[in-house]
Amino acid sequence: MKLDRRQFLGAALVGAGGAVLAHSSLQAAESKETPVNPYELVPLGKTGLKVSRIGFGTGMAGGMRESNQTRLGKEKFEALIKETYDRGVRMFDMADLYGSHPYVGRVLKQVREKCVFNTKIWVMGGGIPESERPDPDVIVDRFRKELQTDYIDVVLLHCQMTGNWPDQQKRYLDGLAKLKEKGIVKACGISAHSLDALKTAAASNWVDSVNVRINHVAQSMDVRQQSQVESQVAPVLKSLHDAGKGVVGMKVCGEGRWKNPDQASMRTASIKYVLGLGSVDTMVVGFESASELDDFEKRVVAVMKEMKAKA
């Protein structure tokens, strides 16, 4: 088919316009960022539970059933719990030591099935008002009443500091195992406060999930030097993760030491390090205000976008 000059030019322009349009559409598609969700739900190891990437820790400066969160007062603390839930937090970290159970239970009663309650039994001396340490069934029954729930997702032995904690705490291991068989507790584990305790947890068949202290500079951690985080702690976290155990990161913001504006880079660097490990399921942070949650959320989003761009 022959085209006269006018037809030829018209066809060329249409073709060029189509190419430009296609190129523009491609550019628009490429420039449109896929949003990242800092509260995405991820598996907590092989427990069968799903937790939000960001969790709410309720025990800043906790002891004797108080914490900075409970010291906010009922109205402010419960408003903060609701705020974290509304943002997307589904992992709530508590302990008998903190006294936070009743607050969390009241606020989240109607959405209980959407949340993971992670709490801890205090088995050591001091720390709580009573001197006696009842069996796990007695303690967990009280926890359930405080939390207004029939079951608890994760129950940990708080602040384990020795490598032979399974022998020392056999009564609690046996008791919690029975509660797990009954479905009253979904998963068991420890809050590790020494490298030896962490290593034992990685090798223990009893352990389902572990709260671990982790940040990029060894602040409030099981080791004291930054180089030891990479050489000693990170490999154990990988072994925990590879064994299918839940890994809950705590002290990500240096146990609240990096709150000031001039320490913002420390918060970002720690988040980048912890997420970059690929072995920490969720980061629990002791937020004391909505603005602190805002700040952490934005930094997690920025780090996730950077990691996604490099993938």
N, C-alpha and C positions, 0 to 999 in steps of 0.2 A: 504494500500500500504506500503510495506516494503522498507526502505532505507538502503543501505550499509553505512559503516562508512564515506566514502568520501562524499557521497551524503548528509548525515546528517550534517556533518560539514559545507558543502557548503551552505546548506539551513539556518543553524544557523547564518553563517557570513552575508549572504544576509539580513536576518531578523534584525540582529544587526545593519548592515550598514543602513538599512532603518530607523531604530529607531533613530540612531544618526543623519541621514540626516533630519528626521522630527523634531527632537529636535533642531537642528541647525537652521532650517528654522523658527521654532517658536521663538527662541531667536532673530533672525534677525528681525522678524516682530515686536516683542515686543520692541526691542531696537530702531527701526525706529520711531522717533518722528513725530507726526502729526504737521505740521507747524501751527503757530498761526499768525494771520494777525492783526497787531496793527491798521490798517486802515479799518477793517471790517465795512461794512455798517450795521447800526442798526436803528430800528425805533425811531423817535423822538416823543415819547409818542404816542398819537393817531392822530397826525396831518396828517398822510399819507405820511410824508416826511421821507427819510432815510438819515442819516448822518454818516460820518466816525467817528470811535471811537476817533481819534485824530483830533481836529480842529485847524485852524490857527486864532489866535486873532491878530488883526491889530492895537491895540490901546494902546501899552505899553507907559505909561506916556503921555496919550493923553489929548488934550485940544486945543481949538481955531483952530480946524481942522488941527492939527498936532499930530504926535506920533513919537516914536522912529523908527517905521517902515518907515513913510514918510520922516523922517530926514535922512534916508539912501540915499535918492536921487532916482530919477525915475529908473535909470538903475539897481541899487542894489535891490531896493524894488521889482520891477517887476520880476527880476530874482529869488528872494526868493519866490514870489507867484507861479511862474512856477515850482520851485523846490518842493514846498509842494504839488502842484497838481500832478506832475509826481510821487511822492512817494505814493500817494493814498489819500491825504486829499480832502474831498468833502464838508467840513463844513467850511465856511468862515465867521468869526464874525467881524462886522464892526459897525460904528456909525457915525452920523453927526459930533460928537465931534472930531473924529480922522482924518477926511479928507482923508480916505482911499478908498472911493468909486471909484474915477476915475482910480486908479491904478488897483484895482481888476477887474473893468469892462473891461478895455483894455486887460488885460492878458487872462481873462477867457471868452471873448466874444464868441469864437468858440466852447466852451465846456459848455456853460451856462446850458444846460438841465441836465448835469451830476452833477451840484453843488447845494448846498443849501446856499443861501445868507441870513444871519442873521444880521439885522442892527437895529439901535435904533434912536428914535427921542428925541432930547434934549428939554425938556419943561420947565426947570428951568431958572433962571436968570444967566447971565454970560455964560461962557463956549464956546460960539460961537460968532463970530464978531457982528452979528445983535442983536438988542434989541427986535425986533418983533418976535412973535411966531404964524405963520400962521396956518390955519386949516390943518388937516392931508392930505387932498387931494392935497393941494398945496405942502406940504413938500414931500409927497411920489412921486409926479410927478417929482420933482427935483431929488430925489433919483434915480428914474428909468432912467432919462437921464444920470446922473453921472455913473450909473452902466451899461448903454447900454442894458437894459432889459425891457421887457413889463410888467413883474410882479416881485414881491419880495416875497420870501418864508416866511420869518418871520420878522415882524416889532414889536419892543418892545418900551415901554416907558422907557427911560434911567434913571437909578439911583433913583428909587422910595424908599423913606425912611420912610414913615408913614403908619400906618395901614388903614387909610381912603383914600388912593390914588384913589380908584374908584370914590369917590365923588369929590375930588379935580381935577381930570383929566377927568371928564365926557365928555367934548367936544372931547377929543382925543379918548376915548373909543367908543363913538357914531360914530365918523368919520371913525375910523379904521374898525368898524363893517360893515359899508356901503361898504368900499373898499374890504373887505373880501367877501361880497355878490357878488360883481362884478368880483371876481377872480383876482383882481389887487394885493391883499395881500392874501397869503395862510393861514397864522396863525398869531395870535397876542399874546402879553404878556408883561412882564416887565423884566427889569434888577433890581433885588432886592438888596437893600443895607441896609436893616434892617430886623431883625427877624419878626417884626410886619408886614412889607410889604410882607414878604415871606408867613406868615400865611394867610394873606388876599388873596394872589394869589392862595394858595392851595384850598381855599373855593370858588373862583370866577369862574362862568360859562363862563365868557368872556375870561379868560386866556387859551391859548393853549400851551404856552411854557414859561419857565422862565430861565433866566441866574442867577445862584446862586454862591455865594462865598463859596468854600469848600476846605479844606485841613485838615490835621490831628492835627495841633497845633493851630488853630484859628488865623493864620497870615492873616491880612487884611480882617477879616471876620466880620460877624454881632455880634459875641460874642467875648469875650476877653480871655477866659480860655479854655484850651484843653478839660477839662471835660465837658464843656458846648456844645462842638461840638457834642459829643455823646448823651448827655442828652436832648439838646434842638433843635439843627439844624437837626441832622440825622432823627428824627421822622417826621419833616416837609417835608424833602425831600422824605421820604417814602410815606407820604400822597399825595404829588404832583404826584409821580410816580403811585401810586395806583389809582389816579383819572384820569390817562391817559394823564397827561400833560407832555410835553417835559421838560427834566431837563438837562440844559447845565452847566457844571461845569467850573468855572473860578477861578483864584487865586490858581490853583493847585500847582504851584511852588512858592507860597508866593509872588505873584506879582513881580516876577523877583529877589527876595531877595536870592534865593538859587542857584545862577549860578556857584559859585566857585567850583573847584574840591573837596575841603574839605567839601562841603555841599551836595555831591552826595547822601549820605545816606538819607538826608532830602527829596530829590526829589523822591527817590525810596519809602520811607515810605509813602509819600503823595499819590503817584500813587496807591500803595497797598491799602491804606485806602479808597480812592475814588472809585476804581473799586470794592473793597470788599463790599461797601454799597449795590450794586445791584440796585440802584435807580438813578444813573447818566448816562444819555445816551451817552454823548460825553464830552470830556475835551478840552476846547479851551485854547491855550497857545500862548503868544506873542513872538514867536520865532524872533530873530533878526539876525540869521545866520543859515546856513545849519548845522553847527556843533552842534548847540543847538537842532535842529530837530533830528539829529543823536542820540544824547544822550538820549533825551526823548523817541524816538522810541525804542531804545535798552532796556530801563528800563520798558517800557510797555510790550514788548515781554517777558522779564524775569518774570514779575509779572503774566502775563497771563498764562505762562507755569506752574508756581508754583500753581496757582489757579486750573488749569486743572488737575494737578497731584493729588491734594487733593480732587477733586470732586468725 
